Amino acid sequence: MRFYDCATAPSPRRVRIFIAEKEITIPVEEVDLASRQQHNDSFIKVNPHRTVPVLELDDGSVLTSTQGIWHYLEYCYPSKPLMGRNAAERGRVIDLEWRVEQEGFMAVGESFRNKSKAFKRHAFTGGQEYGQIPELIERGKLRTGHFFSWLDQLLGDRKFLAGDFFSIADITALVTIDFARWIKCEIPDDHTALKNWYAEVSRRPSSCV
Amino acid sequence: MRFYDCATAPSPRRVRIFIAEKEITIPVEEVDLASRQQHNDSFIKVNPHRTVPVLELDDGSVLTSTQGIWHYLEYCYPSKPLMGRNAAERGRVIDLEWRVEQEGFMAVGESFRNKSKAFKRHAFTGGQEYGQIPELIERGKLRTGHFFSWLDQLLGDRKFLAGDFFSIADITALVTIDFARWIKCEIPDDHTALKNWYAEVSRRPSSCV
């Protein structure tokens, strides 16, 4: 296997944290998004979608989404489960991770990509050109604020998003909150449950990989 | 269990097809989105996100995303697998379904919700208000066109999206293509592989539930 990563980007960080939590080792190839390496012919041959993370399997096939990579690795390395230990937990974890990605991670990304000059003609990843829409900058921030409030209420007295165990839902939420600094959104002071959870998951060794 | 459905909406149709393919039976409660039943207090108590599909489990907990419901049911009813039969297939199916949803289903939804008068202050589902952004109508159609082309190339000589077996990636793609009629986007005539695949999956009894 080979893991195509970018040390500074939020999406592949989700896979890095997962790999660290699993305590497995996969050879890494760094792709420098800042110098637009994802648009080089050599990388487009690996992933025509021009994104990281990518997991190249031993038969040469590739997985090009965080979710695809996570599920593959969870199937191969079932110990230290990160997607629940039974049907109810599996359903809950996938349910929460999906919502955290759609309402949090995507909202931050929408605000960021429609503002940064680097993405003037690339409001989406990939080879197609899409111009920026300035109204999405503020809409993304508004959605991020609602996302923080929902997470705070959800957590309440829970240790982790899905209950008493760390899961991929926590990974996406952690990465989203750090990503949100790029659009100048921080957890409001009165969101005590969310702040406590954030401090707790940020202390895990996996959060620093 | 109880499945909260809406016969006319694309999202819960993905769950209906899954249930039909599994050949299982789950009691159904119809939620009439046309008369805004999802905003009634009684339904908000079931799902504060005000969306269908919802799967209520026997302990009273709820799953409120297609993905959460699918994974729960796949875990409970592993025969007739719809997410692959081994690690490589699982990774590929999840990978493809994720991309079909993000680049197809979400693109159609974006165009539709930013145009229809019914969603003037509700460009997203849920209780928060977000105004429509007219530029997203055309952008969503443009993305849908690129999505069709990608699917056509991906399919080539394959029987189904992930290979020789029907999976959740096919379910989301089928529902997306039918949903795209709502924004007047149809498969172009020269997308032969996609047209053949569409005819094939539309003939399955599950497509009519």
Interface residues (C-beta under 8 A of the other chain):
Chain A: H49 L55 L57 D59 S61 L63 T64 S65 Q67 G68 I69 W70 H71 Y72 Y75 C76 N86 A87 A88 R90 G91 R92 I94 D95 L96 W98 R99 F124 Q128 Y130 I133 E135 L136 R139 L142 R143 H146
Chain B: H49 L55 L57 D59 S61 L63 T64 S65 Q67 G68 I69 W70 H71 Y72 Y75 C76 N86 A87 A88 R90 G91 R92 I94 D95 L96 W98 R99 F124 Q128 Y130 I133 E135 L136 R139 L142 R143 H146
